[in-house]
Amino acid sequence: MPIKREHRYFYPIDWRELSAVIRFGRAGGLCEGCGRPHGHLIYHLGDGRWWDAEIGVWRDGRSRPVAELPSMDDLEAFLRTTRVVLATAHRDHDTANNANANLAAFCQRCHVNHDRPEHQRRRWRTLFRRRALGDLFAGMYPR
């Protein structure tokens, strides 16, 4: 995922190289969360299940083979395609901690799922601060 311009100073100057080592050196071009291959167009059902064309099996969101195959109704109604792009994520959300054990190669889906609690926390904090500023300077905050 691209880094916003205002957040670039939080990352080391060699972040691109470090990220490439994690994504392609250590992870071998596969998502460390679900096993999806970087750069491939995959078929998925939107709930985490995806078609692993390399070995011809449906996998769940954690890269385990699916015990029960999707029904034809699921395939007709929900089948989508996505091009997988790997990104390097900080496991503890601290951009200053670039230890090898703190970095992970995640696809888009796994990265968003990993960051969801942090995004919710930041959203709550932003809304709380916005409301406090509204109360302080403008009186009652309009809805």
C-alpha contacts under 8 A as a table, 3 or more apart, distances in Angstrom:
res1	aa1	res2	aa2	distance
1	M	87	A	5.85
3	I	7	H	6.54
3	I	8	R	6.29
4	K	7	H	5.35
4	K	8	R	6.46
5	R	8	R	5.45
6	E	9	Y	7.27
7	H	10	F	5.65
7	H	11	Y	7.61
8	R	11	Y	5.63
9	Y	12	P	7.37
10	F	95	T	6.11
10	F	96	A	6.76
11	Y	15	W	6.37
11	Y	95	T	6.07
11	Y	96	A	6.81
12	P	15	W	5.36
12	P	96	A	7.95
14	D	17	E	5.54
14	D	18	L	6.25
15	W	18	L	5.00
15	W	19	S	5.85
16	R	19	S	5.13
16	R	20	A	6.16
17	E	20	A	5.10
17	E	21	V	6.29
18	L	21	V	5.20
18	L	22	I	6.43
19	S	22	I	5.19
19	S	23	R	6.09
19	S	87	A	7.44
19	S	88	T	5.60
20	A	23	R	5.13
20	A	24	F	5.69
20	A	25	G	7.09
21	V	24	F	5.58
21	V	25	G	4.66
21	V	26	R	6.45
22	I	25	G	5.62
22	I	26	R	5.08
22	I	27	A	6.20
22	I	88	T	6.94
22	I	100	N	7.91
22	I	103	L	7.26
22	I	104	A	6.90
22	I	105	A	6.29
23	R	26	R	6.32
23	R	27	A	5.24
23	R	28	G	6.56
23	R	29	G	5.69
23	R	30	L	7.43
23	R	31	C	7.97
23	R	86	L	6.71
23	R	87	A	7.02
23	R	88	T	6.58
23	R	104	A	7.69
23	R	105	A	5.05
24	F	27	A	5.53
24	F	28	G	4.53
24	F	29	G	4.62
24	F	30	L	7.79
25	G	28	G	5.44
25	G	29	G	7.64
27	A	30	L	5.61
27	A	31	C	6.96
27	A	32	E	6.53
27	A	105	A	6.54
29	G	37	P	5.89
29	G	38	H	5.32
29	G	86	L	7.55
30	L	35	G	5.15
30	L	36	R	5.45
30	L	37	P	4.50
30	L	38	H	5.92
30	L	86	L	7.68
30	L	105	A	7.55
31	C	34	C	5.67
31	C	35	G	4.53
31	C	36	R	5.22
31	C	37	P	6.47
31	C	38	H	7.38
31	C	86	L	6.60
31	C	105	A	5.58
31	C	106	F	4.77
31	C	107	C	5.45
32	E	35	G	5.81
32	E	104	A	6.67
32	E	105	A	5.59
32	E	106	F	5.81
33	G	61	G	7.89
33	G	62	R	6.13
33	G	63	S	7.59
33	G	105	A	7.88
33	G	106	F	6.15
33	G	107	C	7.76
33	G	110	C	6.06
34	C	60	D	7.76
34	C	61	G	5.55
34	C	62	R	4.42
34	C	63	S	4.51
34	C	110	C	7.24
35	G	62	R	7.47
35	G	63	S	5.52
36	R	52	D	7.88
36	R	63	S	7.82
36	R	84	V	7.01
36	R	107	C	7.10
37	P	40	H	5.96
37	P	84	V	6.64
38	H	83	R	7.99
38	H	84	V	5.18
38	H	85	V	5.30
38	H	86	L	5.72
38	H	107	C	7.67
39	G	83	R	6.07
39	G	84	V	5.21
39	G	85	V	5.80
40	H	83	R	5.56
40	H	84	V	5.70
41	L	81	T	6.39
41	L	82	T	5.46
41	L	83	R	4.26
41	L	84	V	6.41
42	I	50	W	7.02
42	I	51	W	6.54
42	I	52	D	7.52
42	I	53	A	7.94
42	I	81	T	5.43
42	I	82	T	5.49
42	I	83	R	6.33
42	I	84	V	7.30
43	Y	50	W	5.73
43	Y	51	W	5.46
43	Y	79	L	6.54
43	Y	80	R	5.59
43	Y	81	T	4.53
43	Y	82	T	6.67
44	H	47	D	7.81
44	H	48	G	7.07
44	H	49	R	5.72
44	H	50	W	4.05
44	H	51	W	6.18
44	H	79	L	5.75
44	H	80	R	5.43
44	H	81	T	6.13
44	H	82	T	7.55
45	L	48	G	6.72
45	L	49	R	5.70
45	L	50	W	6.40
45	L	74	D	7.41
45	L	75	L	7.27
45	L	78	F	5.25
45	L	79	L	4.91
45	L	80	R	6.16
46	G	49	R	6.95
46	G	78	F	7.00
46	G	79	L	7.61
46	G	80	R	7.26
47	D	61	G	7.74
48	G	60	D	5.60
48	G	61	G	4.29
49	R	58	W	6.59
49	R	59	R	5.38
49	R	60	D	4.27
49	R	61	G	5.74
49	R	66	V	7.79
50	W	58	W	5.58
50	W	59	R	5.34
50	W	60	D	6.48
50	W	61	G	7.70
51	W	56	G	7.15
51	W	57	V	5.99
51	W	58	W	4.51
51	W	59	R	6.25
52	D	55	I	6.05
52	D	56	G	5.62
52	D	57	V	5.38
52	D	58	W	5.91
52	D	59	R	6.69
53	A	56	G	4.68
53	A	57	V	6.82
57	V	65	P	6.61
57	V	66	V	7.76
58	W	65	P	5.87
58	W	66	V	5.61
58	W	69	L	7.10
59	R	62	R	7.56
59	R	63	S	5.26
59	R	64	R	5.29
59	R	65	P	4.38
59	R	66	V	5.10
60	D	63	S	5.39
60	D	64	R	5.55
60	D	65	P	6.35
60	D	66	V	5.79
61	G	64	R	7.52
66	V	69	L	6.39
70	P	74	D	6.03
70	P	75	L	6.76
71	S	74	D	5.23
71	S	75	L	6.43
72	M	75	L	4.96
72	M	76	E	6.07
73	D	76	E	5.20
73	D	77	A	5.94
74	D	77	A	5.32
74	D	78	F	5.47
74	D	79	L	7.07
75	L	78	F	5.62
75	L	79	L	5.01
76	E	79	L	6.20
84	V	107	C	6.24
84	V	108	Q	7.11
85	V	107	C	5.65
85	V	108	Q	6.49
86	L	105	A	6.15
86	L	106	F	5.41
86	L	107	C	4.49
86	L	108	Q	6.79
87	A	105	A	5.62
87	A	106	F	5.47
87	A	107	C	6.22
87	A	108	Q	7.39
87	A	111	H	7.62
88	T	103	L	6.40
88	T	104	A	5.47
88	T	105	A	4.61
88	T	106	F	6.19
89	A	93	H	7.71
89	A	103	L	5.61
89	A	104	A	5.24
89	A	105	A	6.35
89	A	106	F	6.72
89	A	111	H	6.86
90	H	93	H	4.96
90	H	94	D	6.36
90	H	95	T	6.56
90	H	97	N	7.66
90	H	98	N	7.53
90	H	102	N	5.67
90	H	103	L	4.82
90	H	104	A	6.50
91	R	94	D	7.83
91	R	102	N	5.21
91	R	103	L	5.97
91	R	104	A	6.76
91	R	114	H	7.92
92	D	102	N	6.77
93	H	115	D	7.93
93	H	118	E	7.76
94	D	97	N	5.56
95	T	98	N	6.82
97	N	102	N	6.92
98	N	102	N	6.36
98	N	103	L	6.60
99	A	102	N	5.26
99	A	103	L	6.68
100	N	103	L	5.51
101	A	104	A	7.73
106	F	109	R	7.75
106	F	110	C	5.55
106	F	111	H	5.33
107	C	110	C	5.44
107	C	111	H	5.97
108	Q	111	H	5.19
108	Q	112	V	6.20
109	R	112	V	5.36
109	R	113	N	6.21
110	C	113	N	5.02
110	C	114	H	5.94
111	H	114	H	5.06
111	H	115	D	6.12
112	V	115	D	5.11
112	V	116	R	5.88
113	N	116	R	5.23
114	H	117	P	7.43
115	D	118	E	5.36
115	D	119	H	6.08
116	R	119	H	5.10
116	R	120	Q	6.14
117	P	120	Q	5.11
117	P	121	R	6.18
118	E	121	R	5.06
118	E	122	R	6.18
119	H	122	R	5.11
119	H	123	R	5.99
120	Q	123	R	5.03
120	Q	124	W	6.12
121	R	124	W	5.25
121	R	125	R	6.25
122	R	125	R	5.02
122	R	126	T	6.09
123	R	126	T	5.12
123	R	127	L	6.16
124	W	127	L	5.23
124	W	128	F	6.01
125	R	128	F	5.04
125	R	129	R	6.12
126	T	129	R	5.20
126	T	130	R	6.06
127	L	130	R	5.02
127	L	131	R	6.09
128	F	131	R	5.25
128	F	132	A	6.17
129	R	132	A	4.99
129	R	133	L	6.14
130	R	133	L	5.21
130	R	134	G	6.17
131	R	134	G	4.99
131	R	135	D	6.15
131	R	141	Y	6.49
132	A	135	D	5.11
132	A	136	L	6.08
133	L	136	L	4.98
133	L	137	F	6.04
133	L	138	A	7.76
134	G	137	F	5.47
134	G	138	A	5.10
134	G	139	G	6.29
134	G	140	M	6.85
134	G	141	Y	5.45
135	D	138	A	5.76
135	D	139	G	4.65
135	D	140	M	5.47
135	D	141	Y	6.04
136	L	139	G	6.28
138	A	141	Y	7.10
